[in-house]
Amino acid sequence: MKKIEAIIRPVKLEAVQSALETIVQGITVTEVRGHGKQRGVSETYRGATLEVSLLSKIKVELVVADHLVDQVVEAICAAARTGQVGDGKIFVSPVEEVIRVRTGERGEKAV
């Protein structure tokens, strides 16, 4: 099993959810703030220039069986891509164990 964490633009959340709903059963979504190589943006507000160093992003997390990883990553990329700096990142890491609290099921059955 693998854990997939995707940091995406907030406006792309609905598209990513739609792309994933036929592949996976559940996702976790968190509002996060951060920056990548662009180090934030400059915005003008009432004539004053403001430096915004931490941008609002969405973190989508899900755990999937190994055979679904490529399909999920491709779906997220296709739905979240704008071609501009700041589209986000996807991280894939191994998961040793999953346990469903309600039933005690373990492994892929618990996902």
C-alpha positions in Angstrom: 0.0 0.0 0.0 1.1 3.6 -0.6 0.1 6.9 0.9 -0.3 9.7 -1.7 -0.2 13.3 -0.6 -0.9 15.9 -3.2 -0.5 19.7 -2.6 -2.7 21.5 -5.1 -4.4 24.8 -5.8 -7.6 25.4 -3.9 -9.5 26.0 -7.2 -8.6 22.6 -8.4 -10.0 20.6 -5.5 -13.4 19.9 -7.1 -11.7 18.7 -10.3 -9.4 16.4 -8.4 -12.3 15.0 -6.3 -14.3 14.2 -9.4 -11.2 12.5 -11.0 -10.7 10.3 -8.0 -14.3 9.3 -7.1 -14.3 6.4 -9.6 -10.9 5.1 -8.5 -10.8 5.4 -4.7 -13.4 5.3 -1.9 -12.1 8.0 0.5 -9.8 11.0 0.7 -8.7 13.4 3.4 -8.6 17.1 2.5 -6.7 19.8 4.6 -6.3 23.5 4.0 -2.6 24.3 4.3 -0.2 27.2 3.6 3.3 27.2 2.2 5.5 28.0 -0.7 7.8 26.4 -3.2 10.4 27.8 -5.5 8.4 30.9 -6.2 8.7 32.0 -2.6 5.3 33.6 -2.5 3.8 36.4 -4.5 3.6 40.2 -4.5 0.1 41.7 -4.4 -1.0 45.3 -4.6 -3.7 46.3 -2.1 -4.9 49.9 -2.0 -1.7 51.1 -3.7 0.6 49.3 -1.3 2.6 46.3 -2.4 2.3 43.3 0.0 4.6 40.3 0.0 2.6 37.1 0.6 5.2 34.4 1.5 2.8 31.6 2.4 0.2 30.7 -0.2 -3.1 28.9 0.5 -3.1 25.4 -0.8 -5.0 22.2 -0.4 -3.5 18.9 0.8 -5.2 15.8 -0.5 -4.2 12.5 1.3 -5.2 9.0 0.4 -4.0 5.4 0.9 -4.3 3.1 -2.0 -3.3 -0.4 -3.0 0.0 -0.6 -4.9 -1.6 -1.4 -8.2 -3.7 1.9 -8.1 -0.8 4.3 -7.5 -0.1 5.1 -11.1 -3.8 5.6 -11.9 -4.3 7.9 -9.0 -1.2 10.0 -9.6 -2.2 10.4 -13.3 -5.7 11.4 -12.3 -4.5 14.0 -9.9 -2.0 15.4 -12.3 -4.5 15.7 -15.1 -7.1 17.3 -12.9 -4.8 19.7 -11.1 -2.5 20.8 -13.9 -2.7 24.4 -15.2 0.8 24.6 -16.6 1.7 27.5 -14.4 4.2 27.7 -11.5 2.5 26.7 -8.3 0.4 23.7 -9.6 1.7 21.7 -6.6 3.5 18.4 -5.8 2.6 14.8 -5.3 4.4 12.6 -2.7 4.1 8.8 -2.6 5.3 6.9 0.4 5.0 3.3 1.6 2.4 2.4 4.2 3.2 -0.5 6.5 -0.2 -1.2 8.0 -3.8 0.1 7.8 -6.3 -0.8 10.5 -10.0 0.0 10.3 -11.0 1.0 13.8 -14.6 0.0 13.6 -14.1 -3.6 12.5 -10.4 -4.3 13.2 -9.8 -5.2 9.5 -6.2 -4.9 8.5 -4.3 -4.3 5.2 -6.0 -3.6 1.9 -9.3 -4.7 3.2 -9.2 -1.7 5.7 -8.6 0.8 2.9 
